[in-house]
């Protein structure tokens, strides 16, 4: 698949901006085109888009956000061509805020459907991509089973658990500076993860839906990937194999997928990104406030 990535020349960069760090050059394919995006205006990437571009994926500088990784994986799994546009932050350019008032990434734009055909929030973007693949591209995709409403609802419930339970316990444990609280915070995180261990035990794996890799796996993976690196580095913690054998096997299986490899950062880059938060004693008021 040919992926066109449109880079930006950054006029400024805030090191506290969430998940903005250098990604592995092996994961990037540059085109001869380059879009200059400044904080309060600059080049409007919606005007610069090739009319034949199926989709535009808007990301943070250097594309290190776990929420963006979800949509990046989904696009590659569905083999949907896209342009990747890096948008400077934390103050987003005016042209981007005009089409996406929340200024959040990931965001998708479908040029063929008009200027304001923009979606954001990773879960919404990914479900749209599955429907787009099924209805518009006539793919027989199973990332989000099109004909099983109960299974679709379960995926949404599992994804909600990831965002509102597990991810918060993970960050709370990582950011804790009072070692006397580590044991209880670690227990909270492991209790949140037990749901996935039980799901894998019930379905037999290797993925959360059994044989089929799905949006449930995509939604969870970026946070497990970052957890395994950051907690080992700062807390000396690794998921206990005797407690989470199926989840560890799941992680290994997901890591082997080409879509995951192409969207992932190297471990040293993950540490570089999170170092800003840990050393600055950053308080997570919201997980996706990019």
Rosetta blueprint (number, residue, H / E / L):
1 X L
2 X L
3 X L
4 X E
5 X E
6 X E
7 X E
8 X L
9 X L
10 X E
11 X L
12 X L
13 X L
14 X L
15 X L
16 X L
17 X L
18 X L
19 X L
20 X L
21 X L
22 X L
23 X L
24 X L
25 X H
26 X H
27 X H
28 X L
29 X L
30 X E
31 X E
32 X E
33 X E
34 X E
35 X L
36 X L
37 X E
38 X L
39 X L
40 X L
41 X L
42 X L
43 X L
44 X L
45 X H
46 X H
47 X H
48 X H
49 X L
50 X L
51 X L
52 X L
53 X L
54 X L
55 X L
56 X E
57 X E
58 X E
59 X E
60 X E
61 X L
62 X L
63 X L
64 X L
65 X L
66 X H
67 X H
68 X H
69 X H
70 X H
71 X H
72 X H
73 X H
74 X H
75 X H
76 X H
77 X H
78 X H
79 X L
80 X L
81 X L
82 X L
83 X E
84 X E
85 X E
86 X E
87 X E
88 X L
89 X L
90 X L
91 X L
92 X L
93 X L
94 X H
95 X H
96 X H
97 X H
98 X H
99 X H
100 X L
101 X L
102 X L
103 X L
104 X L
105 X L
106 X L
107 X E
108 X E
109 X E
110 X L
111 X H
112 X H
113 X H
114 X L
115 X L
116 X L
117 X L
118 X E
119 X E
120 X E
121 X L
122 X H
123 X H
124 X H
125 X H
126 X H
127 X H
128 X H
129 X H
130 X H
131 X H
132 X H
133 X H
134 X H
135 X H
136 X L
137 X L
138 X L
139 X L
140 X L
141 X L
142 X L
143 X L
144 X L
145 X L
146 X L
147 X L
148 X L
149 X H
150 X H
151 X H
152 X H
153 X H
154 X H
155 X H
156 X H
157 X H
158 X H
159 X H
160 X H
161 X H
162 X H
163 X H
164 X H
165 X H
166 X H
167 X H
168 X H
169 X H
170 X H
171 X H
172 X H
173 X H
174 X H
175 X H
176 X L
177 X L
178 X L
179 X H
180 X H
181 X H
182 X H
183 X H
184 X H
185 X H
186 X H
187 X H
188 X H
189 X H
190 X H
191 X H
192 X H
193 X H
194 X H
195 X H
196 X H
197 X H
198 X H
199 X H
200 X H
201 X H
202 X H
203 X H
204 X L
205 X L
206 X L
207 X E
208 X L
209 X E
210 X E
211 X L
212 X E
213 X L
214 X L
215 X H
216 X H
217 X H
218 X H
219 X H
220 X H
221 X H
222 X H
223 X H
224 X H
225 X H
226 X H
227 X H
228 X H
229 X H
230 X H
231 X H
232 X H
233 X H
234 X H
235 X H
236 X L
237 X L
238 X L
239 X L
240 X L
241 X L
242 X L
243 X L
244 X L
245 X H
246 X H
247 X H
248 X H
249 X H
250 X H
251 X H
252 X H
253 X H
254 X H
255 X H
256 X L
257 X L
258 X H
259 X H
260 X H
261 X H
262 X H
263 X H
264 X L
265 X L
266 X L
267 X H
268 X H
269 X H
270 X H
271 X H
272 X H
273 X H
274 X H
275 X H
276 X H
277 X H
278 X H
279 X H
280 X H
281 X L
282 X L
283 X L
284 X L
285 X L
286 X L
287 X L
288 X L
289 X L
290 X L
